[in-house]
Amino acid sequence: MFLSNLSFETRQYMLITFNYWAFTLTDGALRMLVILYFHGLGYSSLEIAMLFLFYEFFGMVTNLVGGWLGAHLGLNKTMNIGLAIQVLALGMLLVPASALTIPWVMAAQALSGIAKDLNKMSAKSSVKLLLPDHAQGKLYKWVAALTGSKNALKGVGFFLGGALLSLLGFKGAIAVMALALAIVWVFSMATAQSELGKATRKPRFSEMLSKSRAVNALSAARMFLFCARDVWFVVALPVYLSGVLGWDYWGVSSFLALWVIGYGVVQSLAPHFTGVQSAKVPDGISALIWAGVLAVVPAMIALGLSSGLDNQWVLVGGLMVFGALFAINSSLHSYLIISYAKEDGVSLDVGFYYMANAGGRLLGTVLSGWLYQVAGLEACLWVSAVFLLIACAISTALPRHVVVRA
């Protein structure tokens, strides 16, 4: 009865959100499965990072091309294509253990990266189409809720990955996830409406690259923001927790899961911390200030690790502060790109922006494995602080205005 009272567009958006959530669970679980399984086989941190190289690289390509596809095909079609590709990527990992070579796993991760960014681009772009342009405060809250809930579920996926690996082994865990996501894909194919997000004017392929100064500057800042996170969080941190501090699979996956869940909760509450309750929405100066505050944290953690304090408590405490501040930065950025994007063909601007996001993750992932291997976790943290200062510098080019909206 409740669903029947909602508009058709809102019901379709709820379907996209459900698909996004289901995909996020498998994506988070797969990331933890690959890291822990191959670390257990004796792979170095750099080798593990290389497994995700194509995941991030093809995520960049997908966001750029996917935005163009979404404008032409509709956002539900790109969502369903992403679900199908993720099922295929999971299926590739069901081969015998002897066939799980680095090139094969990299190829599977490439497909998973394509799938993930088709889903993200589709879900984030849809929000723009549900609210009038003047309702910026409500838009910020909706974007924060979607982004926060997704990341909370990604944290659940981290826990799920560690749990499934311990209970079912690598192949058993992959099989369960592939089956569950295939069911979601079949349901979505049967119920999704294909017109949502189609541009009234079909953009040319050459229009994929944004021409908006605000979108370009925000995209560059986003790239360095996420590079600053992943340069120490993606590979270096879980390998350090496992290899140096001696945490087991359950401990690593549970801790990172709880961190990401808390991160998602703070993302959803970001409007309460950044002024929307006082009828103000963030602008470029907000992005500059919050990135500057965040830059202090990895530097403080690095100093703490070298000061003789208990490394375990320095990391745990530092991660809590970093996670909360990074969540606010990420949610603020996610709102700004939806606000800056053109309504007709919104996926073009959003796709371009998340291409930069994927580029930051790509650089951060590779540096995380390489820096940790040659210089340790402290070096990763100092590089993180430098990247955040670069994000601050770029943010000075963002539009500065105070908009009062409902």
TIZAKOL-852399 format. One record per residue (C-alpha): residue in one letter; z, x, y. Coordinates in Angstrom, 2 decimals. Example, Ala and Ser with C-alpha at 12.3 -4.5 7.8 and 13.67 -1.06 7.14 Angstrom:
2
[A; [7.80; 12.30; -4.50]] [S; [7.14; 13.67; -1.06]] 
//
This chain:
406
[M; [0.00; 0.00; 0.00]] [F; [0.89; 2.82; 2.39]] [L; [-2.43; 4.59; 1.82]] [S; [-4.41; 1.40; 2.36]] [N; [-2.95; 1.12; 5.88]] [L; [-4.29; 4.54; 6.86]] [S; [-7.70; 5.12; 8.35]] [F; [-10.47; 6.32; 6.05]] [E; [-10.63; 9.66; 7.87]] [T; [-6.89; 10.23; 7.50]] [R; [-7.00; 9.43; 3.78]] [Q; [-9.82; 11.94; 3.38]] [Y; [-7.84; 14.54; 5.28]] [M; [-4.86; 13.93; 2.99]] [L; [-7.15; 14.59; 0.03]] [I; [-8.29; 17.86; 1.58]] [T; [-4.66; 18.83; 2.19]] [F; [-3.74; 18.06; -1.43]] [N; [-6.64; 20.17; -2.66]] [Y; [-5.59; 22.97; -0.32]] [W; [-2.05; 22.84; -1.65]] [A; [-3.17; 22.89; -5.28]] [F; [-5.46; 25.83; -4.62]] [T; [-2.71; 27.68; -2.76]] [L; [-0.38; 27.49; -5.76]] [T; [-2.95; 29.17; -8.01]] [D; [-3.88; 31.71; -5.33]] [G; [-0.30; 32.85; -4.80]] [A; [0.41; 32.93; -8.53]] [L; [-2.76; 34.90; -9.25]] [R; [-1.90; 37.50; -6.60]] [M; [1.54; 38.11; -8.13]] [L; [0.16; 38.09; -11.68]] [V; [-2.40; 40.77; -10.89]] [I; [0.04; 43.02; -9.00]] [L; [2.81; 42.87; -11.59]] [Y; [0.60; 42.94; -14.69]] [F; [-1.45; 45.94; -13.63]] [H; [1.56; 47.78; -12.22]] [G; [3.15; 47.31; -15.64]] [L; [0.07; 48.88; -17.23]] [G; [0.62; 52.01; -15.15]] [Y; [-1.92; 51.47; -12.36]] [S; [-1.14; 53.32; -9.13]] [S; [-0.53; 51.46; -5.86]] [L; [-3.98; 52.50; -4.58]] [E; [-5.68; 51.26; -7.77]] [I; [-3.87; 47.93; -7.43]] [A; [-4.95; 47.68; -3.80]] [M; [-8.56; 48.30; -4.82]] [L; [-8.38; 45.30; -7.16]] [F; [-8.11; 43.13; -4.02]] [L; [-10.78; 44.96; -2.04]] [F; [-13.56; 42.49; -2.83]] [Y; [-11.14; 39.55; -2.48]] [E; [-10.67; 40.39; 1.18]] [F; [-14.22; 41.60; 1.84]] [F; [-15.87; 38.48; 0.47]] [G; [-13.28; 36.41; 2.30]] [M; [-14.71; 37.85; 5.50]] [V; [-18.26; 36.99; 4.50]] [T; [-17.25; 33.53; 3.32]] [N; [-15.50; 32.59; 6.55]] [L; [-18.56; 33.53; 8.56]] [V; [-21.11; 31.81; 6.32]] [G; [-18.69; 29.05; 5.28]] [G; [-18.31; 27.84; 8.85]] [W; [-22.08; 27.42; 9.04]] [L; [-22.13; 25.66; 5.65]] [G; [-19.31; 23.33; 6.68]] [A; [-21.23; 22.27; 9.78]] [H; [-24.30; 21.54; 7.65]] [L; [-22.79; 20.13; 4.43]] [G; [-19.46; 18.64; 5.47]] [L; [-15.98; 20.02; 4.91]] [N; [-15.20; 18.18; 1.68]] [K; [-18.26; 19.69; 0.02]] [T; [-17.20; 23.19; 0.98]] [M; [-13.71; 22.40; -0.30]] [N; [-15.04; 21.28; -3.68]] [I; [-17.29; 24.32; -3.95]] [G; [-14.23; 26.48; -3.35]] [L; [-12.23; 24.73; -6.08]] [A; [-15.06; 25.19; -8.59]] [I; [-15.41; 28.89; -7.76]] [Q; [-11.67; 29.45; -8.21]] [V; [-11.79; 27.88; -11.68]] [L; [-14.64; 30.25; -12.53]] [A; [-12.69; 33.24; -11.18]] [L; [-9.68; 32.35; -13.31]] [G; [-11.93; 31.94; -16.35]] [M; [-13.26; 35.47; -15.87]] [L; [-9.73; 36.83; -16.45]] [L; [-9.45; 35.21; -19.88]] [V; [-11.52; 37.97; -21.51]] [P; [-9.83; 40.34; -24.02]] [A; [-7.44; 42.87; -22.47]] [S; [-9.84; 45.72; -23.18]] [A; [-12.42; 44.07; -20.91]] [L; [-10.04; 43.77; -17.94]] [T; [-11.45; 46.84; -16.27]] [I; [-11.10; 47.49; -12.54]] [P; [-14.74; 46.47; -11.76]] [W; [-14.36; 43.23; -13.76]] [V; [-11.08; 42.26; -12.09]] [M; [-12.52; 43.17; -8.68]] [A; [-15.47; 40.84; -9.37]] [A; [-13.09; 38.00; -10.32]] [Q; [-11.07; 38.65; -7.18]] [A; [-14.28; 38.55; -5.13]] [L; [-14.93; 35.01; -6.38]] [S; [-11.32; 34.08; -5.72]] [G; [-11.61; 35.38; -2.14]] [I; [-14.72; 33.27; -1.58]] [A; [-12.97; 30.22; -2.98]] [K; [-9.80; 30.70; -0.96]] [D; [-11.51; 31.01; 2.39]] [L; [-13.79; 28.05; 1.77]] [N; [-10.63; 26.01; 1.20]] [K; [-8.79; 27.38; 4.22]] [M; [-11.74; 26.94; 6.58]] [S; [-12.28; 23.36; 5.39]] [A; [-8.65; 22.30; 5.74]] [K; [-8.00; 23.93; 9.11]] [S; [-11.26; 22.66; 10.62]] [S; [-10.48; 19.09; 9.59]] [V; [-7.42; 18.84; 11.83]] [K; [-9.55; 19.15; 14.96]] [L; [-11.49; 16.00; 14.03]] [L; [-8.47; 13.71; 13.67]] [L; [-7.01; 13.84; 17.17]] [P; [-8.42; 13.33; 20.67]] [D; [-8.77; 16.43; 22.83]] [H; [-5.95; 15.45; 25.17]] [A; [-3.30; 15.33; 22.40]] [Q; [-2.65; 19.08; 22.34]] [G; [1.06; 18.81; 21.61]] [K; [0.43; 16.68; 18.54]] [L; [-2.41; 18.98; 17.48]] [Y; [-0.04; 21.96; 17.59]] [K; [2.52; 20.12; 15.46]] [W; [-0.09; 19.06; 12.89]] [V; [-1.55; 22.55; 12.62]] [A; [1.94; 24.05; 12.28]] [A; [2.86; 21.54; 9.57]] [L; [-0.34; 22.21; 7.59]] [T; [-0.06; 25.98; 7.91]] [G; [3.65; 26.05; 7.14]] [S; [3.43; 23.81; 4.09]] [K; [0.56; 25.89; 2.73]] [N; [2.50; 29.12; 3.01]] [A; [5.63; 27.57; 1.53]] [L; [3.54; 26.57; -1.48]] [K; [2.06; 30.05; -1.63]] [G; [5.62; 31.30; -1.97]] [V; [6.15; 28.87; -4.82]] [G; [2.96; 30.32; -6.28]] [F; [4.47; 33.83; -6.15]] [F; [7.45; 32.60; -8.13]] [L; [5.16; 30.70; -10.48]] [G; [3.10; 33.83; -11.12]] [G; [6.13; 35.91; -12.09]] [A; [7.55; 33.10; -14.20]] [L; [4.31; 32.41; -16.05]] [L; [3.77; 36.12; -16.69]] [S; [7.22; 36.40; -18.23]] [L; [6.96; 33.19; -20.27]] [L; [3.29; 33.00; -21.32]] [G; [1.87; 36.46; -20.75]] [F; [-1.14; 37.22; -18.57]] [K; [-3.81; 35.24; -20.45]] [G; [-1.56; 32.24; -21.09]] [A; [-0.67; 32.03; -17.39]] [I; [-4.32; 32.25; -16.33]] [A; [-5.35; 29.54; -18.83]] [V; [-2.71; 27.08; -17.59]] [M; [-3.74; 27.57; -13.96]] [A; [-7.46; 27.24; -14.71]] [L; [-6.92; 23.95; -16.54]] [A; [-4.73; 22.47; -13.81]] [L; [-7.14; 23.38; -11.04]] [A; [-10.11; 22.05; -13.00]] [I; [-8.39; 18.65; -13.16]] [V; [-7.87; 18.71; -9.38]] [W; [-11.54; 19.63; -8.88]] [V; [-12.78; 16.71; -11.02]] [F; [-10.53; 14.29; -9.12]] [S; [-11.74; 15.62; -5.77]] [M; [-15.39; 15.36; -6.77]] [A; [-14.85; 11.71; -7.64]] [T; [-13.03; 10.73; -4.45]] [A; [-14.02; 13.00; -1.55]] [Q; [-16.29; 11.75; 1.22]] [S; [-18.98; 14.25; 2.10]] [E; [-19.66; 13.57; 5.81]] [L; [-16.40; 14.83; 7.35]] [G; [-17.06; 17.78; 9.63]] [K; [-20.87; 17.62; 9.65]] [A; [-22.19; 18.70; 13.02]] [T; [-24.37; 16.21; 14.87]] [R; [-26.59; 19.12; 15.88]] [K; [-27.26; 21.42; 12.95]] [P; [-26.43; 24.95; 14.13]] [R; [-28.85; 27.77; 13.53]] [F; [-27.77; 30.59; 11.24]] [S; [-27.81; 32.93; 14.25]] [E; [-25.04; 30.84; 15.87]] [M; [-22.43; 31.94; 13.32]] [L; [-21.14; 34.69; 15.62]] [S; [-18.92; 33.17; 18.29]] [K; [-20.00; 33.41; 21.92]] [S; [-16.65; 32.24; 23.33]] [R; [-14.61; 34.99; 25.01]] [A; [-11.36; 33.23; 24.11]] [V; [-12.31; 32.87; 20.43]] [N; [-13.49; 36.48; 20.26]] [A; [-10.29; 37.86; 21.81]] [L; [-8.05; 35.68; 19.65]] [S; [-9.99; 36.71; 16.55]] [A; [-9.52; 40.40; 17.33]] [A; [-5.79; 39.91; 17.94]] [R; [-5.53; 37.99; 14.68]] [M; [-7.19; 40.82; 12.77]] [F; [-4.60; 43.35; 13.90]] [L; [-1.75; 40.87; 13.47]] [F; [-2.52; 40.36; 9.79]] [C; [-3.36; 43.99; 9.20]] [A; [0.13; 44.78; 10.53]] [R; [1.67; 42.49; 7.94]] [D; [-0.40; 43.45; 4.91]] [V; [-0.29; 47.21; 5.50]] [W; [3.23; 47.18; 4.09]] [F; [3.76; 43.76; 2.52]] [V; [0.87; 43.28; 0.09]] [V; [1.05; 46.33; -2.20]] [A; [3.57; 48.82; -0.84]] [L; [6.54; 46.45; -0.76]] [P; [6.33; 44.93; -4.28]] [V; [5.57; 48.36; -5.78]] [Y; [8.54; 49.86; -3.87]] [L; [10.86; 47.08; -5.01]] [S; [9.77; 47.52; -8.60]] [G; [9.24; 51.29; -8.82]] [V; [11.92; 52.66; -6.45]] [L; [14.63; 50.01; -6.34]] [G; [14.15; 49.05; -9.99]] [W; [13.72; 45.30; -9.56]] [D; [12.23; 43.46; -12.56]] [Y; [9.27; 41.02; -12.51]] [W; [11.54; 38.02; -11.96]] [G; [13.38; 39.75; -9.13]] [V; [10.26; 40.87; -7.26]] [S; [8.35; 37.61; -7.60]] [S; [11.42; 35.44; -6.83]] [F; [12.32; 37.41; -3.70]] [L; [8.78; 37.43; -2.33]] [A; [8.45; 33.74; -3.22]] [L; [11.59; 32.84; -1.28]] [W; [10.41; 34.99; 1.64]] [V; [7.04; 33.25; 1.83]] [I; [8.64; 29.80; 1.43]] [G; [11.00; 30.57; 4.32]] [Y; [8.06; 31.93; 6.27]] [G; [6.22; 28.66; 5.73]] [V; [9.21; 26.60; 6.84]] [V; [9.49; 28.58; 10.08]] [Q; [5.73; 28.18; 10.65]] [S; [6.07; 24.42; 10.46]] [L; [8.94; 24.56; 12.98]] [A; [7.16; 26.95; 15.36]] [P; [6.52; 24.25; 18.01]] [H; [10.30; 23.96; 18.45]] [F; [10.54; 27.67; 19.29]] [T; [7.55; 27.98; 21.60]] [G; [8.09; 25.23; 24.15]] [V; [6.21; 22.17; 22.88]] [Q; [9.40; 20.11; 23.04]] [S; [9.34; 20.62; 26.81]] [A; [5.78; 19.23; 26.96]] [K; [4.24; 22.70; 27.07]] [V; [1.87; 24.20; 24.52]] [P; [1.29; 27.92; 23.96]] [D; [-1.34; 29.95; 25.79]] [G; [-2.43; 33.58; 25.89]] [I; [0.78; 34.86; 27.46]] [S; [2.74; 33.23; 24.63]] [A; [0.68; 35.16; 22.07]] [L; [1.27; 38.40; 24.00]] [I; [5.05; 37.96; 24.23]] [W; [5.63; 36.96; 20.61]] [A; [3.46; 39.81; 19.29]] [G; [5.41; 42.25; 21.45]] [V; [8.74; 41.06; 20.05]] [L; [7.39; 41.33; 16.50]] [A; [6.21; 44.93; 17.05]] [V; [9.82; 46.09; 17.34]] [V; [10.77; 44.94; 13.83]] [P; [8.73; 47.22; 11.50]] [A; [9.73; 50.19; 13.67]] [M; [13.40; 49.27; 13.28]] [I; [13.03; 48.88; 9.51]] [A; [11.38; 52.31; 9.28]] [L; [14.23; 53.85; 11.27]] [G; [16.74; 52.11; 9.05]] [L; [15.14; 53.49; 5.88]] [S; [15.34; 57.04; 7.25]] [S; [18.90; 56.72; 8.57]] [G; [20.73; 56.89; 5.27]] [L; [21.63; 53.18; 5.18]] [D; [21.30; 51.17; 1.97]] [N; [17.52; 50.80; 1.63]] [Q; [17.81; 47.53; -0.26]] [W; [19.75; 45.79; 2.50]] [V; [17.62; 47.33; 5.26]] [L; [14.50; 45.91; 3.61]] [V; [15.97; 42.51; 2.84]] [G; [17.42; 42.06; 6.31]] [G; [14.36; 43.45; 8.05]] [L; [12.05; 41.22; 6.04]] [M; [13.98; 38.12; 7.08]] [V; [13.58; 38.92; 10.77]] [F; [9.96; 40.04; 10.40]] [G; [9.08; 36.92; 8.40]] [A; [10.54; 34.52; 10.97]] [L; [8.83; 36.22; 13.93]] [F; [5.53; 36.67; 12.10]] [A; [5.56; 32.97; 11.13]] [I; [5.84; 31.95; 14.78]] [N; [3.02; 34.34; 15.75]] [S; [0.77; 33.05; 12.96]] [S; [1.41; 29.38; 13.71]] [L; [0.82; 29.94; 17.41]] [H; [-2.50; 31.67; 16.68]] [S; [-3.54; 28.89; 14.27]] [Y; [-3.00; 26.32; 17.01]] [L; [-4.87; 28.35; 19.62]] [I; [-8.03; 28.69; 17.51]] [I; [-8.14; 24.95; 16.81]] [S; [-7.60; 24.31; 20.50]] [Y; [-10.31; 26.78; 21.58]] [A; [-12.88; 25.66; 18.98]] [K; [-15.74; 23.34; 19.94]] [E; [-15.33; 19.90; 18.36]] [D; [-18.97; 19.58; 17.26]] [G; [-19.39; 22.15; 14.53]] [V; [-15.71; 23.15; 14.69]] [S; [-16.02; 25.08; 11.43]] [L; [-18.26; 27.67; 13.14]] [D; [-15.50; 28.88; 15.46]] [V; [-12.76; 28.47; 12.87]] [G; [-14.82; 30.31; 10.27]] [F; [-15.49; 33.19; 12.66]] [Y; [-11.78; 33.44; 13.46]] [Y; [-10.73; 33.50; 9.81]] [M; [-13.40; 36.11; 9.13]] [A; [-11.43; 38.36; 11.47]] [N; [-8.24; 37.28; 9.71]] [A; [-9.74; 38.35; 6.36]] [G; [-10.88; 41.62; 7.92]] [G; [-7.31; 42.37; 8.91]] [R; [-6.08; 41.60; 5.41]] [L; [-8.81; 43.80; 3.94]] [L; [-7.90; 46.79; 6.08]] [G; [-4.19; 46.17; 5.58]] [T; [-4.51; 45.87; 1.80]] [V; [-6.44; 49.12; 1.40]] [L; [-4.14; 50.98; 3.80]] [S; [-1.09; 49.54; 2.02]] [G; [-2.09; 51.14; -1.27]] [W; [-3.36; 54.41; 0.20]] [L; [-0.59; 55.00; 2.76]] [Y; [2.15; 54.19; 0.27]] [Q; [0.65; 56.58; -2.25]] [V; [0.29; 59.51; 0.17]] [A; [3.15; 58.95; 2.63]] [G; [5.52; 56.22; 1.42]] [L; [6.78; 52.90; 2.76]] [E; [8.03; 54.24; 6.08]] [A; [4.52; 55.35; 7.06]] [C; [3.24; 51.85; 6.27]] [L; [5.88; 50.39; 8.59]] [W; [5.05; 52.71; 11.50]] [V; [1.36; 51.86; 11.18]] [S; [2.34; 48.18; 11.19]] [A; [4.12; 48.63; 14.51]] [V; [1.07; 50.36; 16.02]] [F; [-1.26; 47.55; 14.91]] [L; [1.05; 44.98; 16.50]] [L; [0.94; 46.86; 19.80]] [I; [-2.86; 46.77; 19.59]] [A; [-2.66; 42.99; 19.05]] [C; [-0.53; 42.79; 22.20]] [A; [-3.10; 44.71; 24.20]] [I; [-5.93; 42.43; 23.04]] [S; [-3.85; 39.32; 23.79]] [T; [-3.91; 40.20; 27.50]] [A; [-7.52; 38.92; 27.47]] [L; [-6.54; 35.42; 26.24]] [P; [-6.66; 32.46; 28.69]] [R; [-3.37; 31.79; 30.43]] [H; [-2.59; 28.24; 31.35]] [V; [0.13; 25.66; 30.93]] [V; [-1.13; 22.37; 29.56]] [V; [1.07; 19.29; 29.44]] [R; [-0.03; 16.97; 26.65]] [A; [1.26; 14.10; 24.57]] 
//
